[in-house]
Amino acid sequence: MGIGTDAIHGGQSPDKETGAISVPIYQTSTYKQDAIGQHRGYEYARTHNPTRAAWERCLAVLEKADEAVAFSSGLATTSAILKNLKAGDHVVAGNNMYGGTYRLFEQIYRRLGLEFDYVDTSDLDALREAMRPATRMVFVETPTNPLMNVSDIAAVADLTHDQGAFLVVDNTFLTPFFQSPLELGADVVMHSTTKYLGGHADVVGGIAASRNAEILERLRFVQNAEGAVPGPQDCFLALRGVKTLAVRMPRHEENARKVVEFLQSQNKVKRVFYPGLETHSGYEISRRQTRGAGGMVSFDLESFGAAQEFAKRVRVFTLAESLGGIESLLCHPSSMTHAAVPKEERERIGFTDSLLRLSVGIEDADDLVEDLRQALA
Ligand SMILES: Cc1ncc(COP(=O)(O)O)c(C=O)c1O
């Protein structure tokens, strides 16, 4: 089936009892057992919930995985993935990724005995050099947040496997509509459902998918043992949101390309970061391993002051954290999504205070461009 069909029907069928087309919100904490030791596959809602199970089956179909495991947020998902490791294990991660992921690694898991090194994972030599005998996991965002660097997933997977480690790809920015990391050799693909999968800025969630039975078993165990589960209402919203993924994503990209074209024509814009640009260093890899460049665009203005003024003036774009919803958002990463990353770390990779990030929504492109024009003026 094509992704448009799978997004609507994947892992779902009309309710057996009533024929309800939409998977119902099973708002229950527990289930009747028919006799001691005899239940119908459902005992307690932290462990099992039919709405959650439908969402997990749907995402597994979309990511071409054996199974998916849902959590209460993207970060809860990353945290569960890290529970495949033990103290003393080493992780190599991208040096430009969502600030909350960096904070989770540095301020929680380092204290618990995991070791982390950060490199530009688009540079395979740098990645090879960062590997140690104790390296058990490589964590990659591609494209990265917010610099839009692209890593070659297949090559990174080979290097990772040579080391006896497993590769995790955060696919939040591109979604399975544009990129299929498991097909390229990644062992785990994860998402902040909060973003494009949910798609409507009305739910927080996360999900991981894999074909590796051992990793899946551990994720399922952590889901139940720790309990960072999404509620049935949130799973319903994720299921409903993802149904239109194949309609929304091309429009996000179409609008992003028009926004990029406009930004590039402006003197006040110093640099535009978008992997769909032929001048982007990851353009060729991006063309090879994705089906599109997505709806996220970053750009640099002349100064922090200019970025501040710009942010005050936008009318259709809204200054807000998050991304991937139908409405266009503007973010100042160094003070918002990446405030947890030390300034020196940011500056080392060319991530300035004058950098702005756009999550280009699905409004009319002309209105978006006009808004940027008047804010720049
Ligand atoms: C690429 C990426 N991964 C993970 C996360 C974390 O997801 P959540 O906010 O749902 O915990 C975010 C949040 O912005 C993100 O942008």
The ligand as a Tripos MOL2 file, in Angstrom:
@<TRIPOS>MOLECULE
LIG
   16    16     1     0     0
SMALL
NO_CHARGES

@<TRIPOS>ATOM
      1 C1         13.9230   16.7360   16.6310 C.3       1 LIG1
      2 C2         13.2690   16.6070   17.9740 C.ar      1 LIG1
      3 N1         13.3740   15.4580   18.6570 N.ar      1 LIG1
      4 C3         12.8040   15.2960   19.8750 C.ar      1 LIG1
      5 C4         12.1040   16.3120   20.4840 C.ar      1 LIG1
      6 C5         11.5140   16.1050   21.8430 C.3       1 LIG1
      7 O1         10.1480   15.8660   21.7330 O.3       1 LIG1
      8 P1          9.0550   16.2570   22.8570 P.3       1 LIG1
      9 O2          9.0270   17.7350   22.9540 O.co2     1 LIG1
     10 O3          7.7960   15.6470   22.3410 O.co2     1 LIG1
     11 O4          9.5260   15.6340   24.1250 O.co2     1 LIG1
     12 C6         11.9670   17.5270   19.8060 C.ar      1 LIG1
     13 C7         11.2180   18.6240   20.4410 C.2       1 LIG1
     14 O5         11.2330   19.7530   19.9870 O.2       1 LIG1
     15 C8         12.5680   17.6870   18.5240 C.ar      1 LIG1
     16 O6         12.4850   18.8340   17.8490 O.3       1 LIG1
@<TRIPOS>BOND
     1     1     2 1
     2     2     3 ar
     3     2    15 ar
     4     3     4 ar
     5     4     5 ar
     6     5     6 1
     7     5    12 ar
     8     6     7 1
     9     7     8 1
    10     8     9 2
    11     8    10 1
    12     8    11 1
    13    12    13 1
    14    12    15 ar
    15    13    14 2
    16    15    16 1
@<TRIPOS>SUBSTRUCTURE
     1 LIG1         1 GROUP 0 **** ****
